[in-house]
């Protein structure tokens, strides 16, 4: 099974973030995992989903 990659714009849409500045601040705080591919920025979809689920569990 091949895993797809997400762009910064797709992550912003998923997280309902409208501002690039807010998104980059979230990255600095650790609210978004490090990208799998640095140039161009890409996140592995499965890694992002598991990271986000773990963060959701931690805040409950």
C-alpha positions in Angstrom: 0.0 0.0 0.0 1.4 3.4 -0.9 1.0 6.3 1.4 0.1 9.7 0.1 1.8 12.9 1.0 0.1 16.2 2.0 1.2 19.7 1.2 1.2 22.6 3.7 -1.9 23.9 2.0 -3.7 20.6 2.5 -2.7 20.4 6.1 -3.9 24.0 6.7 -7.2 23.1 5.1 -7.4 19.9 7.3 -6.6 21.9 10.5 -8.9 24.8 9.4 -6.1 27.3 9.5 -6.4 30.2 7.1 -3.1 32.0 7.7 0.3 30.7 6.7 1.7 32.7 9.7 -0.5 30.8 12.1 0.4 27.5 10.5 4.2 28.2 10.8 3.7 29.2 14.4 1.9 25.9 15.0 4.9 24.1 13.5 7.3 26.0 15.8 5.2 25.0 18.9 5.1 21.4 17.8 1.4 21.4 17.0 2.3 20.0 13.6 4.8 17.2 13.1 8.0 17.7 11.2 7.6 17.2 7.5 8.7 13.9 6.0 10.2 15.7 3.0 11.9 19.0 3.6 11.9 20.4 0.1 9.2 20.8 -1.1 7.5 20.4 2.3 5.4 17.3 2.4 3.9 15.3 5.3 3.1 11.6 5.1 -0.7 11.4 5.5 -0.6 8.4 7.8 2.1 10.0 10.1 0.1 13.2 10.3 -3.1 11.4 11.1 -1.6 9.3 13.9 0.3 12.4 15.3 -2.9 14.4 15.3 -4.9 11.5 17.0 -2.3 11.2 19.7 -2.4 15.0 20.3 -6.2 14.8 20.6 -6.0 12.0 23.1 -3.4 14.0 25.2 -5.7 17.1 25.4 -8.7 15.1 26.7 
